Amino acid sequence: MALSDWFKNEGQDIIEQRSGPAQVGWMLTEAKSGVVYYTPERVRSVELNKKHAKSASRCPAIINMESRYFAIRVPFDMHLRFVRGKDGKPALRNMMGEASPVRGSVLSKKLHVTSEVEWRHKDRPTIQVSLPYIFIADEPTYMTQLDAFMHYDKQPKPGTIFGGRFPIHNWPRPLMWAFEWHDIQQDLILKRGDPWFYVQFETTPQDRAVSLVEAENTPELAKYLEHISASVNYVNQSFSLFKEAERARPKTLLTPVARK
C-alpha cells in the first residue's frame, strides 16, 4: 500500500496523530567511529536576555523559526587546499599533513572532488564529504539541508554549500556536505565542533512542532534503504522514483531507540 493511501485509509487516527508534534528520526549508518559525529541539536538564539518584553529571545517569530532548524557540527578538523596534479586533474591537498587527526586513507574515503564536467561553473570546483546521517519519518515530511546561516563564522568559507530538499518519509538517504569552491586561492578550513550546516523540516500542517529522536536501524529500514540506494547512478531525475519507492515502503520505518 502506498503511504499516501495509508494516510487516507487511517482517517481520524491520522488527524489526531497530526495534532501533536511531528516525530522525525535520525541515525548514523555506520557504528564504527560513530562517536565522533555530533547529535543534531535544535538551533537556539545566542541572545539569552529575556528580561525585556521586547527582547529578541522572546520574539514568537524568532522562537518559531529557530524551533524548525537543527544544527550539525563539524566532526573532525579539516584544512584543505585545491590543487591540480601534473596531469591537470583537480585534487585536494590535506594541509594538516601529519598533524591531521584523521588518517589520510580514511579522509580519502570521505572526501572527494566531483568530476569536473559536473561543476556548475568551470572555475568553481565542487567537493563532497560523505556523512553517515540519515533522517526518517513515518508521515509526509520534507527535509532541507542548508548553510548554518544563524551562526557567526569567524573565518568565512571561500565558497557556498549546496542546499537540497527531499522527502524523508519515502526517500531517506545518507547526507552529503557539498561545497562549491568560489575562491580557490583560499584554503577551506573546518574546525571540529563548529556549526557546519542546518537541517529544517516541513510537516503538515505547517505550524506543528518537530520532535527529533534517535532511530533504530531496524531490518525493515535497512532493507528499504538498500532498495532505494544508488539510484542516482542509474537515473538522472531520481525524484521520478518517489512513487515507486512509496509502493515498496513498509508502513513503519521509524522506531525510536529505547532508552533504559
N, C-alpha and C positions, 0 to 999 in steps of 0.2 A: 504493500500500500504506500502511495506517495505521502510524504509528510504533510503536504497541503490538504490531501483528502482526509488524513487522520485528524487534522485540526477541525475540519468541517464536521466530521462524524462525532467528535467528542462533545460538541455543543457547549452546554452550560459549564461543564467542567473546565473547558479551556478559558471561558470568560472569567471564571473565578481564578484560574491559575494566573491569568494575565493581570489581575488586580494587584498582586503583590510584586515584590522585586523580581526582576528577570535574573535568572541564575545563569552565569557563564562560568565554564570550567577552563582551567589552564593546567598544562602538564609539560614535562620535558620528555622528549623521545629517547633520550639516552641517559641511563643511570650513571654511567661512568663519567666522572668529573662533574656530575650534576651540581655538586656543592658550590662550584664557582659561579653558577648562574643565580642571579638575584630573583627573589619572589617579586612578581609585579605588585606595585604599590599605588594606591589611589593618590592622585595629584591633589595636594592641598596648598592653599595660599601660604606663602612665606610671611605674609603680613598678619601677625597674630594679635594685633592690637584690636581688642573688642570693647574697649572702654567707651568709645564714642559711638553713638547710634548710627552715624554715617560712615563708620569705618568700612574700608573695602572688604575686610574679612567677615563683615556681617551682611554684605550685599547679597540678596537672594539670587540675583542673576549670576554673580560670580560663583557662589556656592553650587548652584545648579550646574553650571558649566564644568567646574572642576570635578564634580561627582561622576562625570562621564568619561574622564580620562584616567588611564593607568600608565605609570612610568616604568620602563625597563631600563636598568642601569648597565653600563659597560662592564662585561665580566672579567676582562683582563687588559692590561696595558698594551697599547699598540702605537708604534711610531713608524710610519710608512712613507716611502718616497716612490713616486712614479718614475720609472726609467724605461729605456728601450735597450734591448740586447744588441749584440753585434749584428744580428740578422734583422734588426729594426723592429722586432716584435715587442709589444708592450709588456711590461713586467712590474713587479713590486719588489722593493728592497726593504728588508727589515733593518731599520737604522739603530735598533737597540742591540743588535749583534748578540754577543754572549751574555749581555745584561738582560736580555729579554726573559720574562718569566714563563714564556710559552716556548716549548721546543719548536724548532723550525719545521720539523716533519709534521707536527700537529697543526701548526698555524697554516701550513700549505694546504691542508685538507679543508680548513675552514674558510680560507680567503683566496679569492681569485679575481683576475681581471676578465671581464666578459669579452667575447670575440669583438674585434674592432669593427666589423661590419654591422654589429648590433648597436653601436653607440648612437645616441640621438644627434650628437654633434661630433664632427670628425676630430675636433680638437679638445673634446671633453671626455676622458676615459670614464668608464663605469666599472666600479668594483663591487663585489658582493661578499658578505660574510654570512655563512650558513649558521643558523641558530636552531636549537632543539625545542623552542617554544611552539606549542600548539594550543589554540583556543577553540572550544567547542560549546555548543548549545543544543537544547532539545526543542527549541521553538524558533521561529524566524528571527534571526539576529545577524546584522551586518557588522563587520569589524573594519575600521580604518586604521592604517598604520601611518604615522606622520611624525614630523620632527618634534623634539622637545622644546617647543616654542615658548613655554611659560617659565623656563629655567634660563637664567643668565649664564652665558658661556664666556668665561674669561679669555679663552683662546678660540676665536671663531674658526670653524672648519673652512677649508678652501673650496667649498662646493656645497651642494644641496643633496638631501636624501630623496630617493624615490618613494613617494607615498603609494598607498594601494588600498582598495576597498573590495571586500568579498564576503559572501555569506558563510558564516562558520557553522550553521546548522546542517548544511549539506555539502560543504566544500572545505572542511578543516585541513590545514596543511602546515608543515613547519615554516616558520618565518625566515625571511632573509633580511639583512640590512643592506640595502643597495644605495650606493653613493655615486653621484655624478661629480667628477673632479674638474672644477672650473679653472682653478689656478694651479697648474701642475708645477709651478716654480716653488710652491709652498708644500711642506710636508703635512701629512694627516696625522694628528696626534690625538689618541683617545686614552683617557685615564680610567682605570678601574674604579667603579663606584659612581662615576659621573652619570647624570641622566642622559640616556642615549636616544631614545625615541618614545613616543606615546602610542597606545592603542585606545581607540574610542569605540563604543558600542552603540548601535541603533536598534531599538526594540519597538514593539507595538503594544500599547500606544507609546508615543514618543516621550511622555513625561514620566515613565516608570524608572525607578531606581534600578541600579545594577548591582548584584551581589556576585563577587568573584570568589570562586572556591577552587581548591586544588582537586584535580580529577584523577580517577584511577585509569590506568591503561588496561582496560578490560579486553578479553579476547574478541568481543564484538567490535569494539573500537579499533583494535589493531587490524582486524580483518577488513574493516571498511576503509581504513587509511591505506592499506595495501591495494585495495580495489581501485582507488582514485589516484594513487601516487604516479608520478612521472608522466601524467597525461600531456603535460605541456611539451614533452619531447616529440609527441606524435600529432598533436592538434594545435593549429595556430591560435584559434579562439577557444580556449578551454572553458569559457563561460557558457558555451553552447552545450556543454555536457552536464549542466546543473540538473536538468530534468531527468536525465538518465541516472545520475547519481542518486537522486531522490528515490527512484524506484528500488534501488538496491540498499537503501539506508534502513538499518534496524530502527525500531521505534525509539529505543533509548541508547544514546551514546554517552551521556554524561552521568557518571557515578561518582559522587564526591568521595574523597579519601576519608575513611573512618578514623577519627582521632580518639585515642584512648585517654 
